[in-house]
């Protein structure tokens, strides 16, 4: 759709399709990690209200450039998973990939692996109770 409206200015944007697998794994592992420690189904509301919604609307750089946020919020936004995804995707869409994108991809992989490997520990703890 974005290409039809002329919003994509680079053929590198096609690389977003295979790269979409990594953020999917990262967000799924984040949800799994929180689910592994949730006390009840109703506590999942906190996950969406406190973590997911602000990540996409405020801290991820999706709609508002993080450079224009207050200094403290800018620092916090670099720990938000969506920020790294947006930086990598934006470089592909604009046709200006940077070497630092490899660091962002590494961050996504490390966070995904950490959360994915730690989730069974929390699940096992809840199931054994």
TIVONU-335410 format. One line per field, with one value per residue: residue number from 1; residue in one letter; x, y, z of N, C-alpha, C, O, CB in turn. Coordinates in nm, 3 decimals. Atoms other than C-alpha are relative to their C-alpha. Last residue first. Glycine has a CB too. Layout:
TIVONU-335410
n <- [NUM; ...] .
res <- [A; ...] .
nx <- [X; ...] .
ny <- [Y; ...] .
nz <- [Z; ...] .
cax <- [X; ...] .
cay <- [Y; ...] .
caz <- [Z; ...] .
cx <- [X; ...] .
cy <- [Y; ...] .
cz <- [Z; ...] .
ox <- [X; ...] .
oy <- [Y; ...] .
oz <- [Z; ...] .
cbx <- [X; ...] .
cby <- [Y; ...] .
cbz <- [Z; ...] .
***
This chain:
TIVONU-335410
n <- [129; 128; 127; 126; 125; 124; 123; 122; 121; 120; 119; 118; 117; 116; 115; 114; 113; 112; 111; 110; 109; 108; 107; 106; 105; 104; 103; 102; 101; 100; 99; 98; 97; 96; 95; 94; 93; 92; 91; 90; 89; 88; 87; 86; 85; 84; 83; 82; 81; 80; 79; 78; 77; 76; 75; 74; 73; 72; 71; 70; 69; 68; 67; 66; 65; 64; 63; 62; 61; 60; 59; 58; 57; 56; 55; 54; 53; 52; 51; 50; 49; 48; 47; 46; 45; 44; 43; 42; 41; 40; 39; 38; 37; 36; 35; 34; 33; 32; 31; 30; 29; 28; 27; 26; 25; 24; 23; 22; 21; 20; 19; 18; 17; 16; 15; 14; 13; 12; 11; 10; 9; 8; 7; 6; 5; 4; 3; 2; 1] .
res <- [X; X; X; X; X; X; X; X; X; X; X; X; X; X; X; X; X; X; X; X; X; X; X; X; X; X; X; X; X; X; X; X; X; X; X; X; X; X; X; X; X; X; X; X; X; X; X; X; X; X; X; X; X; X; X; X; X; X; X; X; X; X; X; X; X; X; X; X; X; X; X; X; X; X; X; X; X; X; X; X; X; X; X; X; X; X; X; X; X; X; X; X; X; X; X; X; X; X; X; X; X; X; X; X; X; X; X; X; X; X; X; X; X; X; X; X; X; X; X; X; X; X; X; X; X; X; X; X; X] .
nx <- [0.074; -0.038; 0.066; 0.145; 0.024; -0.024; 0.111; 0.119; -0.030; 0.032; 0.144; 0.038; -0.063; 0.049; 0.138; 0.006; -0.056; 0.089; 0.119; -0.039; -0.028; 0.126; 0.077; -0.060; 0.042; 0.143; 0.010; -0.042; 0.118; 0.055; -0.066; -0.122; -0.042; -0.122; -0.116; -0.060; 0.101; 0.031; -0.117; -0.007; 0.098; -0.040; -0.126; 0.031; 0.069; -0.100; -0.094; 0.047; -0.027; 0.129; 0.021; -0.098; 0.050; 0.088; -0.083; -0.080; 0.086; 0.019; -0.125; -0.087; 0.050; 0.079; -0.091; -0.048; -0.145; -0.069; 0.074; 0.084; -0.041; -0.067; -0.142; -0.086; 0.046; 0.029; -0.114; -0.098; 0.057; 0.022; -0.117; -0.124; 0.018; 0.037; -0.103; -0.110; 0.039; -0.050; -0.123; 0.029; 0.027; 0.132; 0.073; 0.131; 0.000; -0.058; 0.101; 0.094; -0.071; -0.014; 0.131; 0.033; -0.074; 0.062; 0.123; -0.030; -0.051; 0.110; 0.085; -0.071; -0.003; 0.118; -0.037; -0.068; 0.079; 0.082; -0.068; 0.040; 0.116; -0.043; 0.026; -0.117; -0.091; -0.124; -0.067; -0.128; 0.015; 0.103; -0.061; -0.087; 0.082] .
ny <- [-0.043; 0.090; 0.130; -0.011; -0.042; 0.118; 0.093; -0.054; 0.000; 0.130; 0.025; -0.016; 0.102; 0.131; 0.018; -0.007; 0.124; 0.112; -0.014; 0.028; 0.143; 0.072; -0.028; 0.082; 0.139; 0.007; -0.004; 0.133; 0.087; 0.011; 0.113; -0.035; 0.091; -0.047; 0.033; -0.124; -0.072; 0.074; -0.002; -0.132; -0.010; 0.091; -0.051; -0.118; 0.046; 0.065; -0.100; -0.056; 0.082; 0.047; 0.130; 0.092; 0.056; 0.113; 0.109; 0.048; 0.089; 0.123; 0.078; -0.047; 0.032; -0.113; -0.113; 0.005; 0.022; -0.120; -0.118; 0.034; -0.078; 0.079; 0.022; -0.105; -0.136; -0.035; 0.033; -0.110; -0.124; 0.004; 0.031; -0.062; -0.140; -0.081; 0.015; -0.089; -0.136; -0.026; -0.077; -0.143; -0.050; 0.037; 0.069; -0.058; -0.050; 0.100; 0.101; -0.060; -0.023; 0.129; 0.041; -0.095; 0.044; 0.123; -0.038; -0.080; 0.088; 0.087; -0.071; -0.030; 0.118; -0.002; -0.054; 0.103; 0.123; -0.004; 0.074; 0.140; 0.023; 0.075; 0.142; 0.085; -0.060; 0.076; -0.024; -0.067; -0.142; -0.054; -0.019; -0.118; -0.118] .
nz <- [-0.120; -0.109; 0.017; -0.022; -0.137; -0.084; 0.022; -0.065; -0.143; -0.060; -0.017; -0.140; -0.084; 0.042; -0.045; -0.146; -0.055; 0.033; -0.085; -0.139; -0.013; 0.015; -0.120; -0.107; 0.025; -0.034; -0.146; -0.045; 0.006; -0.135; -0.065; -0.072; -0.108; -0.064; 0.082; 0.052; 0.076; 0.122; 0.088; 0.061; 0.109; 0.108; 0.058; 0.081; 0.120; 0.084; 0.049; 0.126; 0.118; 0.050; -0.061; 0.058; 0.127; -0.026; -0.052; 0.112; 0.079; -0.077; -0.008; -0.108; -0.134; -0.048; -0.022; -0.138; -0.004; -0.044; 0.045; 0.113; 0.116; 0.102; -0.014; -0.055; 0.019; 0.139; 0.086; 0.005; 0.054; 0.145; 0.083; -0.047; -0.037; 0.116; 0.104; -0.036; 0.035; 0.135; -0.010; -0.007; 0.134; 0.050; -0.106; -0.032; -0.138; -0.090; -0.031; -0.095; -0.127; -0.067; -0.051; -0.106; -0.118; -0.050; -0.068; -0.118; -0.104; -0.040; -0.096; -0.125; -0.085; -0.085; -0.131; -0.079; -0.007; -0.121; -0.106; 0.013; -0.086; -0.118; 0.024; 0.020; 0.098; -0.002; -0.127; 0.019; -0.029; 0.089; 0.132; -0.008; 0.000] .
cax <- [0.306; 0.491; 0.309; 0.397; 0.769; 0.783; 0.628; 0.874; 1.170; 1.015; 1.015; 1.387; 1.500; 1.254; 1.321; 1.697; 1.681; 1.448; 1.652; 1.973; 1.820; 1.664; 1.989; 2.182; 1.943; 1.997; 2.373; 2.351; 2.150; 2.457; 2.614; 2.355; 2.084; 1.972; 1.715; 1.430; 1.226; 1.524; 1.658; 1.310; 1.277; 1.600; 1.524; 1.162; 1.267; 1.518; 1.263; 0.994; 1.193; 1.191; 1.529; 1.631; 1.304; 1.420; 1.711; 1.480; 1.233; 1.504; 1.611; 1.258; 1.132; 1.223; 1.507; 1.262; 1.081; 0.706; 0.492; 0.694; 0.973; 0.916; 0.848; 0.513; 0.249; 0.397; 0.574; 0.306; 0.042; 0.252; 0.399; 0.167; -0.179; -0.099; 0.095; -0.142; -0.434; -0.250; -0.317; -0.676; -0.560; -0.408; -0.075; 0.131; 0.492; 0.500; 0.260; 0.515; 0.784; 0.544; 0.445; 0.808; 0.885; 0.607; 0.736; 1.089; 0.981; 0.770; 1.049; 1.281; 1.042; 0.973; 1.329; 1.224; 0.957; 1.148; 1.407; 1.162; 1.219; 1.565; 1.399; 1.394; 1.159; 0.858; 0.577; 0.465; 0.099; 0.113; 0.441; 0.279; 0.000] .
cay <- [-2.466; -2.673; -2.501; -2.149; -2.222; -2.416; -2.122; -1.878; -2.095; -2.163; -1.788; -1.734; -1.881; -1.681; -1.362; -1.387; -1.504; -1.223; -0.960; -1.084; -1.101; -0.752; -0.604; -0.776; -0.624; -0.280; -0.331; -0.435; -0.119; 0.074; -0.001; 0.231; 0.174; 0.485; 0.376; 0.559; 0.240; 0.031; 0.284; 0.331; -0.043; -0.065; 0.243; 0.135; -0.210; -0.065; 0.175; -0.094; -0.284; -0.001; 0.035; 0.318; 0.491; 0.533; 0.753; 0.967; 0.993; 1.135; 1.388; 1.511; 1.381; 1.553; 1.314; 1.026; 1.125; 1.090; 0.838; 0.517; 0.648; 0.367; 0.563; 0.730; 0.547; 0.205; 0.147; 0.336; 0.081; -0.234; -0.173; -0.017; -0.077; -0.397; -0.566; -0.434; -0.599; -0.930; -0.913; -1.017; -1.360; -1.431; -1.424; -1.335; -1.457; -1.684; -1.453; -1.174; -1.392; -1.516; -1.162; -1.057; -1.375; -1.289; -0.933; -1.052; -1.332; -1.091; -0.834; -1.096; -1.234; -0.894; -0.889; -1.122; -0.874; -0.557; -0.647; -0.534; -0.180; -0.191; -0.083; 0.267; 0.565; 0.413; 0.658; 0.676; 0.598; 0.259; 0.183; 0.240; 0.000] .
caz <- [4.230; 3.966; 3.679; 3.791; 3.834; 3.507; 3.323; 3.477; 3.377; 3.037; 2.964; 3.024; 2.692; 2.483; 2.674; 2.636; 2.275; 2.172; 2.356; 2.193; 1.843; 1.863; 1.995; 1.714; 1.460; 1.614; 1.606; 1.241; 1.176; 1.295; 0.958; 0.810; 0.551; 0.361; 0.106; 0.278; 0.321; 0.425; 0.675; 0.818; 0.874; 1.075; 1.286; 1.340; 1.459; 1.702; 1.847; 1.870; 2.131; 2.386; 2.558; 2.326; 2.420; 2.780; 2.672; 2.458; 2.744; 2.971; 2.707; 2.633; 2.298; 1.972; 1.887; 1.937; 1.620; 1.676; 1.488; 1.504; 1.723; 1.969; 2.284; 2.241; 2.037; 1.974; 2.305; 2.499; 2.390; 2.443; 2.788; 3.047; 2.901; 2.713; 2.991; 3.257; 3.079; 3.105; 3.480; 3.411; 3.296; 3.634; 3.820; 3.516; 3.534; 3.227; 3.045; 3.068; 2.911; 2.643; 2.551; 2.520; 2.324; 2.079; 2.046; 1.972; 1.738; 1.536; 1.540; 1.384; 1.120; 0.969; 0.836; 0.552; 0.438; 0.525; 0.261; -0.008; 0.120; -0.039; -0.366; -0.222; -0.211; -0.042; 0.035; -0.327; -0.254; -0.426; -0.251; 0.089; 0.000] .
cx <- [-0.118; -0.073; 0.029; -0.068; -0.149; -0.030; 0.012; -0.120; -0.120; 0.029; -0.031; -0.148; -0.039; 0.058; -0.054; -0.141; -0.009; 0.049; -0.096; -0.121; 0.032; 0.021; -0.131; -0.077; 0.056; -0.052; -0.144; -0.004; 0.035; -0.127; -0.053; 0.064; 0.134; 0.040; 0.131; 0.120; 0.059; -0.097; -0.024; 0.120; 0.009; -0.096; 0.042; 0.125; -0.027; -0.061; 0.101; 0.097; -0.042; 0.025; -0.135; -0.007; 0.101; -0.043; -0.085; 0.089; 0.076; -0.083; -0.018; 0.118; 0.089; -0.062; -0.074; 0.097; 0.052; 0.150; 0.071; -0.069; -0.084; 0.050; 0.071; 0.149; 0.100; -0.038; -0.028; 0.118; 0.100; -0.049; -0.028; 0.116; 0.131; -0.008; -0.032; 0.109; 0.110; -0.040; 0.064; 0.127; -0.025; -0.018; -0.137; -0.073; -0.133; 0.002; 0.053; -0.107; -0.094; 0.069; 0.006; -0.134; -0.022; 0.071; -0.073; -0.128; 0.025; 0.041; -0.119; -0.084; 0.062; -0.008; -0.116; 0.043; 0.075; -0.076; -0.077; 0.065; -0.048; -0.117; 0.045; -0.042; 0.121; 0.090; 0.133; 0.077; 0.131; -0.020; -0.100; 0.065; 0.087] .
cy <- [-0.088; 0.039; -0.095; -0.135; 0.008; 0.033; -0.122; -0.092; 0.052; -0.008; -0.137; -0.030; 0.012; -0.112; -0.138; -0.026; -0.002; -0.129; -0.116; 0.008; -0.036; -0.150; -0.078; 0.020; -0.093; -0.143; -0.008; -0.009; -0.143; -0.086; -0.021; -0.126; 0.042; -0.094; 0.047; -0.027; 0.126; 0.078; -0.073; 0.012; 0.133; 0.013; -0.087; 0.054; 0.117; -0.051; -0.061; 0.103; 0.062; -0.078; -0.060; -0.139; -0.093; -0.066; -0.125; -0.116; -0.056; -0.101; -0.132; -0.096; 0.066; -0.025; 0.121; 0.114; 0.004; -0.027; 0.130; 0.124; -0.028; 0.078; -0.068; -0.028; 0.106; 0.147; 0.045; -0.028; 0.116; 0.134; 0.015; -0.018; 0.069; 0.148; 0.089; -0.001; 0.099; 0.139; 0.024; 0.084; 0.151; 0.060; -0.048; -0.085; 0.059; 0.046; -0.102; -0.101; 0.061; 0.015; -0.131; -0.036; 0.095; -0.049; -0.122; 0.036; 0.078; -0.095; -0.084; 0.080; 0.031; -0.118; 0.002; 0.048; -0.111; -0.132; 0.002; -0.086; -0.144; -0.033; -0.089; -0.144; -0.088; 0.052; -0.074; 0.028; 0.077; 0.149; 0.061; 0.029; 0.125] .
cz <- [0.014; 0.128; 0.115; -0.008; 0.030; 0.146; 0.092; -0.015; 0.079; 0.149; 0.059; 0.025; 0.147; 0.087; -0.034; 0.051; 0.152; 0.064; -0.025; 0.093; 0.145; 0.023; -0.003; 0.131; 0.107; -0.020; 0.046; 0.152; 0.042; 0.003; 0.141; 0.056; 0.058; 0.115; 0.059; -0.089; -0.064; -0.088; -0.131; -0.094; -0.072; -0.118; -0.119; -0.068; -0.093; -0.130; -0.096; -0.058; -0.133; -0.129; -0.040; 0.062; -0.066; -0.131; 0.024; 0.044; -0.120; -0.079; 0.075; 0.018; 0.105; 0.137; 0.055; 0.030; 0.144; 0.003; 0.034; -0.057; -0.123; -0.120; -0.114; -0.016; 0.045; -0.017; -0.144; -0.093; 0.002; -0.055; -0.150; -0.096; 0.035; 0.035; -0.119; -0.107; 0.032; -0.048; -0.136; 0.013; 0.003; -0.139; -0.047; 0.103; 0.043; 0.145; 0.099; 0.040; 0.103; 0.136; 0.076; 0.063; 0.118; 0.126; 0.054; 0.077; 0.129; 0.111; 0.045; 0.100; 0.136; 0.095; 0.097; 0.139; 0.074; 0.016; 0.132; 0.108; -0.009; 0.094; 0.118; -0.030; -0.031; -0.110; 0.010; 0.127; -0.012; 0.021; -0.097; -0.134; 0.000] .
ox <- [-0.196; -0.096; -0.054; -0.164; -0.193; -0.088; -0.086; -0.198; -0.161; -0.037; -0.116; -0.187; -0.037; -0.011; -0.128; -0.161; -0.043; -0.028; -0.152; -0.139; -0.017; -0.059; -0.170; -0.100; -0.013; -0.128; -0.174; -0.038; -0.049; -0.168; -0.049; -0.004; 0.221; 0.043; 0.228; 0.167; 0.026; -0.080; 0.029; 0.111; 0.001; -0.052; 0.080; 0.121; -0.006; 0.003; 0.128; 0.101; 0.027; 0.090; -0.171; 0.055; 0.062; -0.055; -0.044; 0.104; 0.052; -0.054; 0.031; 0.107; 0.203; -0.129; -0.013; 0.119; 0.019; 0.192; 0.058; -0.067; -0.048; 0.120; 0.193; 0.223; 0.106; -0.009; 0.061; 0.174; 0.116; 0.009; 0.040; 0.207; 0.149; 0.036; 0.056; 0.167; 0.131; 0.024; 0.158; 0.125; 0.014; 0.064; -0.185; -0.074; -0.149; 0.014; -0.022; -0.145; -0.092; 0.030; -0.060; -0.147; -0.019; 0.007; -0.136; -0.133; -0.004; -0.034; -0.165; -0.091; 0.012; -0.082; -0.095; 0.052; 0.020; -0.102; -0.044; 0.015; -0.114; -0.104; 0.009; -0.138; 0.217; 0.051; 0.213; 0.167; 0.135; -0.055; -0.063; 0.082; 0.059] .
oy <- [-0.071; -0.047; -0.181; -0.159; -0.033; -0.049; -0.164; -0.109; -0.010; -0.085; -0.146; -0.054; -0.087; -0.208; -0.197; -0.106; -0.105; -0.202; -0.172; -0.079; -0.136; -0.213; -0.139; -0.076; -0.184; -0.194; -0.074; -0.113; -0.215; -0.132; -0.132; -0.228; 0.092; -0.053; 0.069; 0.064; 0.158; 0.084; -0.033; 0.074; 0.139; 0.024; -0.034; 0.092; 0.106; -0.046; -0.005; 0.121; 0.044; -0.028; -0.170; -0.233; -0.177; -0.189; -0.235; -0.213; -0.169; -0.221; -0.235; -0.215; 0.101; 0.063; 0.209; 0.146; 0.095; -0.126; 0.228; 0.146; 0.013; 0.022; -0.075; 0.055; 0.214; 0.205; 0.099; 0.064; 0.180; 0.186; 0.092; 0.064; 0.187; 0.232; 0.157; 0.102; 0.196; 0.194; 0.103; 0.203; 0.222; 0.139; -0.153; -0.208; 0.099; -0.036; -0.154; -0.107; 0.022; -0.049; -0.147; -0.038; 0.052; -0.092; -0.115; 0.023; 0.030; -0.114; -0.072; 0.041; -0.016; -0.114; 0.013; -0.032; -0.166; -0.175; -0.074; -0.193; -0.192; -0.116; -0.206; -0.195; -0.040; 0.056; -0.045; 0.112; 0.197; 0.221; 0.143; 0.145; 0.221] .
oz <- [0.108; 0.213; 0.147; 0.065; 0.137; 0.217; 0.154; 0.079; 0.177; 0.220; 0.148; 0.139; 0.220; 0.119; 0.044; 0.142; 0.211; 0.126; 0.070; 0.178; 0.196; 0.091; 0.096; 0.204; 0.153; 0.062; 0.146; 0.208; 0.095; 0.109; 0.194; 0.075; -0.013; 0.231; -0.014; -0.157; -0.178; -0.210; -0.234; -0.200; -0.195; -0.232; -0.224; -0.185; -0.214; -0.235; -0.202; -0.179; -0.233; -0.220; 0.003; 0.012; -0.146; -0.138; -0.012; -0.029; -0.162; -0.077; 0.031; -0.013; 0.075; 0.191; 0.115; 0.147; 0.220; 0.063; -0.039; -0.178; -0.233; -0.204; -0.112; -0.069; -0.014; -0.122; -0.209; -0.152; -0.101; -0.150; -0.218; -0.099; 0.003; -0.044; -0.172; -0.139; -0.042; -0.138; -0.147; -0.020; -0.090; -0.185; -0.004; 0.094; 0.158; 0.236; 0.182; 0.157; 0.220; 0.233; 0.179; 0.185; 0.233; 0.221; 0.160; 0.199; 0.238; 0.207; 0.159; 0.217; 0.239; 0.193; 0.218; 0.233; 0.169; 0.128; 0.223; 0.142; 0.084; 0.183; 0.125; 0.028; -0.091; -0.227; 0.099; 0.127; 0.018; -0.073; -0.182; -0.171; -0.071] .
cbx <- [-0.042; 0.152; 0.044; -0.061; 0.067; 0.145; -0.004; -0.033; 0.125; 0.077; -0.070; 0.032; 0.151; 0.035; -0.090; 0.049; 0.145; -0.011; -0.071; 0.109; 0.116; -0.061; -0.027; 0.149; 0.045; -0.082; 0.065; 0.143; -0.059; -0.030; 0.151; -0.029; 0.008; -0.018; -0.017; 0.041; -0.119; -0.059; 0.119; 0.007; -0.141; 0.004; 0.112; -0.065; -0.132; 0.066; 0.074; -0.136; -0.069; -0.098; 0.009; 0.141; -0.035; -0.124; 0.070; 0.086; -0.126; -0.069; 0.109; -0.080; -0.007; -0.109; 0.069; 0.068; 0.073; -0.052; -0.137; -0.104; 0.144; -0.091; 0.023; -0.031; -0.128; -0.110; 0.029; 0.053; -0.123; -0.100; 0.046; 0.037; -0.094; -0.133; 0.012; 0.059; -0.128; -0.050; 0.099; -0.091; -0.122; -0.113; -0.017; -0.086; 0.108; 0.140; -0.046; -0.065; 0.122; 0.078; -0.099; -0.003; 0.149; 0.002; -0.091; 0.076; 0.131; -0.049; -0.050; 0.126; 0.076; -0.122; 0.056; 0.122; -0.038; -0.098; 0.138; 0.036; -0.114; 0.107; 0.071; 0.091; 0.046; -0.026; -0.089; -0.022; -0.056; -0.132; 0.052; 0.108; -0.093] .
cby <- [0.148; 0.003; -0.063; 0.094; 0.135; -0.050; -0.045; 0.136; 0.087; -0.108; 0.013; 0.142; 0.008; -0.026; 0.107; 0.135; -0.017; -0.018; 0.135; 0.099; -0.041; 0.024; 0.152; 0.037; -0.047; 0.100; 0.128; -0.031; -0.001; 0.139; 0.021; 0.103; -0.145; 0.143; 0.060; 0.089; 0.037; -0.138; -0.062; 0.109; -0.019; -0.146; 0.002; 0.109; -0.072; -0.115; 0.066; 0.064; -0.131; 0.120; 0.010; 0.056; 0.112; 0.046; 0.043; 0.115; 0.075; 0.031; 0.082; 0.014; -0.154; 0.033; 0.038; -0.134; 0.106; 0.046; 0.000; -0.103; -0.028; -0.104; -0.076; 0.019; 0.019; -0.086; -0.152; 0.026; 0.038; -0.109; -0.142; -0.057; 0.010; -0.047; -0.147; -0.040; 0.040; -0.106; -0.071; 0.028; -0.072; 0.048; 0.091; 0.015; 0.104; -0.034; -0.071; 0.125; 0.091; -0.098; -0.012; 0.144; -0.011; -0.110; 0.078; 0.128; -0.070; -0.080; 0.130; 0.077; -0.113; 0.003; 0.139; -0.049; -0.048; 0.119; 0.056; -0.054; 0.095; 0.078; -0.045; 0.004; 0.134; -0.153; -0.041; 0.127; 0.019; -0.074; -0.133; -0.020; -0.001] .
cbz <- [-0.006; 0.022; -0.129; -0.101; 0.026; -0.015; -0.148; -0.055; 0.030; -0.071; -0.132; 0.046; -0.013; -0.146; -0.061; 0.048; -0.043; -0.151; -0.027; 0.046; -0.092; -0.140; 0.014; 0.019; -0.140; -0.085; 0.053; -0.052; -0.141; 0.056; 0.004; 0.113; -0.052; 0.053; -0.136; 0.115; 0.089; 0.034; 0.071; 0.108; 0.054; 0.050; 0.106; 0.087; 0.037; 0.075; 0.117; 0.020; 0.016; -0.025; 0.151; 0.016; -0.095; 0.080; 0.132; -0.058; -0.048; 0.135; 0.068; 0.134; 0.022; -0.099; -0.131; 0.028; -0.085; 0.139; 0.061; 0.040; -0.030; -0.047; 0.117; 0.144; 0.073; -0.052; 0.004; 0.140; 0.079; -0.034; 0.029; 0.135; 0.116; -0.056; -0.044; 0.135; 0.074; -0.097; 0.092; 0.118; -0.061; 0.097; 0.121; -0.128; 0.016; -0.045; -0.128; -0.061; -0.022; -0.087; -0.114; -0.054; -0.031; -0.108; -0.094; -0.040; -0.046; -0.120; -0.060; -0.030; -0.069; -0.084; -0.015; -0.075; -0.140; -0.003; 0.022; -0.139; -0.039; 0.076; -0.129; 0.123; 0.049; -0.016; 0.115; -0.070; 0.138; 0.021; -0.055; 0.107; 0.119] .
***
